[in-house]
Amino acid sequence: MSSDHEQAILAAHVPGLDGMCVGCRASWSRLTPYPCWQVEWVTSRQARAITTRFLGGGA
């Protein structure tokens, strides 16, 4: 998965005025509290990549 795809997920899945995820509502008509599982997945993936680079284990 590319960084561009991760950025697209973060751009689409933002909190609405009601606290629900705008991306989930638009894509799947689901009322999902923000942060939804897509945002949690992307942020954990980014955190792992940053940690790996910091510890010198990644390219």
Residue frames as a rotation matrix with the C-alpha (Angstrom) as fourth column:
MET 1
0.589 0.808 0.000 0.00
0.808 -0.589 0.000 0.00
0.000 0.000 -1.000 0.00
SER 2
-0.267 -0.722 0.639 1.42
0.721 -0.589 -0.366 3.35
0.640 0.363 0.677 -1.00
SER 3
-0.733 -0.073 -0.677 1.65
0.556 -0.638 -0.534 6.51
-0.393 -0.767 0.508 1.00
ASP 4
-0.895 0.444 -0.044 -0.63
-0.374 -0.692 0.618 8.15
0.244 0.570 0.785 -1.58
HIS 5
-0.226 0.836 -0.500 -3.34
0.202 0.542 0.815 5.61
0.953 0.083 -0.292 -0.78
GLU 6
-0.317 0.046 -0.947 -2.92
0.944 0.114 -0.310 6.21
0.094 -0.992 -0.079 2.94
GLN 7
-0.934 -0.056 -0.353 -3.22
0.113 -0.983 -0.143 9.96
-0.339 -0.173 0.925 2.40
ALA 8
-0.658 0.748 -0.084 -6.39
-0.308 -0.166 0.937 9.43
0.687 0.642 0.339 0.36
ILE 9
-0.105 0.601 -0.792 -7.92
0.709 0.604 0.364 7.43
0.697 -0.523 -0.490 3.22
LEU 10
-0.503 -0.157 -0.850 -7.03
0.806 -0.440 -0.396 10.16
-0.312 -0.884 0.348 5.72
ALA 11
-0.986 0.136 -0.095 -8.43
-0.162 -0.914 0.371 12.84
-0.036 0.382 0.924 3.41
ALA 12
-0.442 0.870 -0.219 -11.76
-0.174 0.156 0.972 11.05
0.880 0.468 0.082 2.95
HIS 13
0.227 0.497 -0.838 -12.29
0.689 0.526 0.498 9.78
0.688 -0.690 -0.223 6.49
VAL 14
-0.806 -0.392 0.444 -12.61
0.045 -0.788 -0.614 12.95
0.591 -0.474 0.653 8.52
PRO 15
-0.676 0.583 -0.450 -14.84
0.652 0.190 -0.734 13.76
-0.342 -0.790 -0.509 11.48
GLY 16
-0.260 0.699 0.666 -18.22
0.559 -0.453 0.694 15.28
0.787 0.553 -0.273 10.68
LEU 17
-0.445 0.166 0.880 -20.00
-0.518 -0.849 -0.102 17.90
0.731 -0.502 0.463 12.75
ASP 18
0.606 0.764 0.222 -21.89
-0.669 0.339 0.661 15.10
0.430 -0.549 0.717 14.50
GLY 19
0.067 -0.690 0.721 -18.71
-0.872 0.311 0.379 13.18
-0.486 -0.654 -0.580 15.40
MET 20
0.648 0.205 0.734 -19.30
0.108 0.929 -0.355 10.50
-0.754 0.309 0.579 12.78
CYS 21
-0.467 -0.868 0.167 -16.87
0.224 0.067 0.972 9.58
-0.855 0.492 0.163 10.00
VAL 22
0.160 0.502 -0.850 -17.73
-0.663 -0.583 -0.470 11.42
-0.731 0.638 0.240 6.79
GLY 23
-0.549 -0.479 -0.686 -15.95
-0.835 0.363 0.414 8.87
0.051 0.799 -0.599 4.57
CYS 24
-0.950 0.233 0.210 -17.82
0.174 0.948 -0.267 5.88
-0.261 -0.217 -0.941 6.01
ARG 25
-0.095 0.969 -0.229 -21.14
0.086 -0.222 -0.971 7.66
-0.992 -0.112 -0.062 5.61
ALA 26
0.141 0.119 -0.983 -20.41
-0.847 -0.499 -0.182 8.65
-0.512 0.858 0.030 2.00
SER 27
-0.626 -0.526 -0.576 -18.92
-0.762 0.569 0.310 5.32
0.165 0.633 -0.757 0.91
TRP 28
-0.857 0.198 -0.475 -21.02
0.197 0.979 0.052 2.77
0.476 -0.049 -0.878 2.76
SER 29
-0.013 0.884 0.468 -23.90
-0.371 -0.439 0.818 4.72
0.929 -0.163 0.333 4.35
ARG 30
0.145 -0.025 -0.989 -22.63
0.771 0.630 0.097 3.66
0.620 -0.777 0.111 7.77
LEU 31
0.699 0.042 0.714 -22.83
-0.380 -0.824 0.420 5.80
0.606 -0.565 -0.561 10.88
THR 32
0.430 -0.680 -0.594 -19.40
0.755 0.631 -0.175 5.10
0.494 -0.373 0.785 12.31
PRO 33
0.928 -0.139 -0.345 -17.86
0.144 -0.721 0.678 7.15
-0.343 -0.679 -0.649 15.11
TYR 34
0.594 -0.786 0.170 -14.66
-0.071 -0.262 -0.963 8.95
0.801 0.560 -0.211 14.22
PRO 35
-0.342 -0.607 -0.717 -11.93
-0.919 0.060 0.389 7.70
-0.193 0.792 -0.579 14.17
CYS 36
0.773 0.622 -0.124 -13.19
-0.630 0.728 -0.270 4.74
-0.078 0.287 0.955 12.18
TRP 37
0.647 -0.534 0.544 -11.22
0.196 0.806 0.559 1.55
-0.737 -0.255 0.626 11.66
GLN 38
0.684 -0.425 0.592 -9.73
0.656 0.004 -0.755 2.84
0.319 0.905 0.282 8.38
VAL 39
0.610 -0.451 0.651 -8.19
-0.419 -0.881 -0.219 5.86
0.673 -0.139 -0.726 10.12
GLU 40
0.684 -0.354 0.638 -6.96
-0.577 0.272 0.770 3.70
-0.446 -0.895 -0.019 13.00
TRP 41
0.736 -0.402 0.545 -5.38
0.542 0.832 -0.118 1.27
-0.406 0.382 0.830 10.51
VAL 42
0.621 -0.500 0.603 -3.59
0.407 -0.452 -0.794 4.04
0.670 0.738 -0.077 8.55
THR 43
0.596 -0.410 0.691 -2.30
-0.670 -0.728 0.145 5.82
0.443 -0.549 -0.708 11.65
SER 44
0.698 -0.379 0.608 -0.98
-0.285 0.632 0.721 2.57
-0.657 -0.676 0.333 13.15
ARG 45
0.710 -0.441 0.549 0.69
0.701 0.513 -0.495 1.71
-0.063 0.736 0.674 9.83
GLN 46
0.586 -0.486 0.648 2.34
-0.005 -0.802 -0.597 5.14
0.810 0.346 -0.473 9.74
ALA 47
0.678 -0.319 0.663 3.46
-0.734 -0.248 0.632 4.82
-0.037 -0.915 -0.402 13.38
ARG 48
0.747 -0.408 0.524 5.06
0.240 0.902 0.360 1.43
-0.619 -0.143 0.772 12.66
ALA 49
0.632 -0.508 0.585 6.90
0.664 -0.033 -0.747 2.85
0.398 0.861 0.317 9.64
ILE 50
0.596 -0.395 0.699 8.18
-0.428 -0.893 -0.139 5.83
0.679 -0.216 -0.702 11.63
THR 51
0.723 -0.303 0.620 9.33
-0.549 0.293 0.783 3.58
-0.420 -0.907 0.046 14.48
THR 52
0.740 -0.444 0.505 11.10
0.571 0.812 -0.122 1.24
-0.356 0.379 0.855 12.05
ARG 53
0.555 -0.548 0.626 12.92
0.362 -0.518 -0.775 4.16
0.749 0.656 -0.089 10.40
PHE 54
0.641 -0.279 0.715 13.84
-0.665 -0.667 0.335 5.64
0.384 -0.691 -0.613 13.79
LEU 55
0.663 -0.364 0.654 15.28
-0.358 0.613 0.704 2.34
-0.657 -0.701 0.276 15.01
GLY 56
-0.183 -0.828 -0.530 17.21
-0.876 -0.107 0.470 1.89
-0.446 0.550 -0.706 11.78
GLY 57
-0.407 0.052 0.912 15.41
0.061 0.998 -0.029 -1.22
-0.911 0.043 -0.410 10.59
GLY 58
0.552 0.714 0.431 13.87
0.507 0.123 -0.853 0.17
-0.662 0.689 -0.294 7.43
ALA 59
-0.326 -0.647 0.689 14.98
0.941 -0.150 0.304 1.54
-0.093 0.748 0.657 4.13
